[in-house]
């Protein structure tokens, strides 16, 4: 399933929401930027997990990713059509980045970790990151710079990890 402009709208909406909630102010960033940038780490990690979820083509995880993307498409298109009077359309998309067997293995492990920690820490930030990753993970402009290196890294990590334990 390809993302529509509605899913891209929701994905960027979650991103803007997170940045607005996180932003400590210019003065605080000038004094200790590293400490404040660490606050974006849960969002960023969960964004990557959301992008990986939507890249999986088959199985239960693929169904979860497709269902979440369908929901973002539907809700976002509704916001565009009934909220501001725009027309919905398909966003320029890319095909799911190919995940190898090792990449799928690592994606399953990462998703298990995500689900295990779902109620700990900044829960809103995690779910916004996951939703943003789902909405933006397959859009062409984002996938070119984020999803392809992410899939390559997961594939490499999966090949190494499964090679070590097998």
C-alpha positions in Angstrom: 0.0 0.0 0.0 1.3 3.4 -0.9 0.9 6.5 1.3 -1.6 9.2 0.3 -1.1 12.9 1.0 -3.2 12.3 4.0 -0.7 9.8 5.6 2.1 12.2 4.8 0.1 15.0 6.4 -0.4 13.0 9.6 3.2 11.8 9.6 4.5 15.4 9.4 1.8 16.5 11.9 3.2 14.0 14.5 6.7 15.3 13.7 5.6 19.0 14.2 3.7 18.1 17.3 6.8 16.4 18.8 9.0 19.3 18.0 6.6 21.8 19.5 6.2 19.7 22.7 10.0 19.2 22.9 11.3 22.7 22.0 12.9 24.2 25.1 13.7 27.6 23.7 16.6 29.2 21.9 18.3 30.3 25.1 18.2 26.8 26.5 19.5 25.3 23.3 22.4 27.7 23.2 23.5 26.8 26.7 23.2 23.0 26.6 21.9 21.7 23.3 23.2 18.2 23.7 21.2 17.6 26.9 18.0 18.8 25.2 18.6 16.9 21.9 18.6 13.7 23.9 14.9 14.3 24.6 14.2 13.7 20.9 15.9 10.2 21.0 12.8 8.2 21.9 10.8 9.8 19.1 13.6 9.2 16.6 14.1 5.5 17.6 10.3 4.9 17.4 10.2 6.8 14.0 12.7 4.2 12.7 10.6 1.4 14.2 7.5 2.7 12.4 9.4 3.0 9.1 10.6 -0.6 9.5 7.0 -1.7 10.3 5.6 -0.3 7.1 8.5 -1.8 5.1 7.6 -5.4 6.1 5.5 -6.9 3.3 4.0 -10.1 4.8 2.9 -11.7 8.0 1.4 -10.2 11.1 3.9 -7.3 11.1 3.1 -6.5 7.5 -0.6 -6.5 8.3 -0.1 -4.2 11.2 1.9 -1.8 9.1 -0.6 -1.9 6.2 -3.5 -1.4 8.7 -1.8 1.5 10.4 -0.9 3.1 7.0 -4.5 2.6 5.8 -5.8 4.3 9.0 -3.4 7.2 8.5 -4.4 7.5 4.8 -8.1 7.5 5.7 -7.9 9.9 8.6 -5.4 12.3 6.8 -7.5 12.3 3.6 -10.5 13.1 5.6 -8.7 16.0 7.2 -7.6 17.3 3.8 -11.0 16.9 2.2 -13.4 18.0 5.0 -11.0 20.1 7.1 -9.5 22.4 4.5 -11.3 21.6 1.3 -8.2 20.1 -0.5 -8.3 17.1 -2.8 -6.7 13.8 -1.6 -4.2 12.2 -3.8 -1.5 9.6 -3.8 1.8 10.9 -2.5 4.9 10.1 -4.6 5.9 6.8 -3.0 8.6 4.2 -3.2 8.2 0.5 -2.9 9.1 -1.0 0.4 12.8 -1.2 0.8 13.7 -4.9 0.5 14.4 -6.5 3.9 16.4 -9.7 3.8 15.7 -12.6 6.1 18.2 -11.1 8.6 16.5 -7.7 8.3 13.1 -9.2 9.0 14.6 -11.1 11.9 16.0 -7.8 13.4 12.7 -6.0 12.6 10.8 -8.6 14.6 13.3 -8.2 17.5 13.0 -4.4 17.5 9.2 -4.5 17.4 9.2 -6.9 20.4 11.4 -4.4 22.3 9.1 -1.5 21.3 6.0 -3.4 22.5 7.8 -4.4 25.7 8.6 -0.7 26.5 5.3 0.7 25.3 4.2 1.9 28.8 7.6 3.2 30.0 9.2 6.5 29.5 7.7 9.1 27.1 4.8 7.1 25.9 3.2 9.8 23.8 6.5 10.6 22.1 7.0 6.9 21.3 3.6 6.5 19.7 3.9 9.8 17.8 7.3 8.6 16.5 5.9 5.2 15.4 2.9 6.9 13.7 5.2 9.4 12.0 7.5 6.6 10.8 4.5 4.7 9.4 3.1 7.8 7.6 6.5 9.0 6.2 8.5 5.7 5.8 7.4 5.0 2.2 7.0 8.5 0.9 9.5 9.0 -1.9 11.3 12.1 -0.5 11.7 10.6 3.0 12.4 7.0 1.9 15.3 8.1 -0.3 17.2 9.6 2.7 16.0 7.6 5.7 14.3 4.3 4.8 16.9 2.9 2.4 19.8 3.4 4.8 17.6 2.1 7.6 16.7 -1.0 5.7 20.4 -1.5 4.7 21.5 -1.1 8.3 18.9 -3.6 9.6 19.8 -6.1 6.9 23.4 -5.8 7.8 22.8 -6.1 11.5 20.5 -9.1 10.9 23.0 -10.9 8.7 25.7 -10.4 11.4 23.5 -11.3 14.3 22.0 -14.4 12.7 25.5 -15.4 11.6 26.8 -15.2 15.1 24.0 -17.1 16.8 23.4 -19.7 14.1 
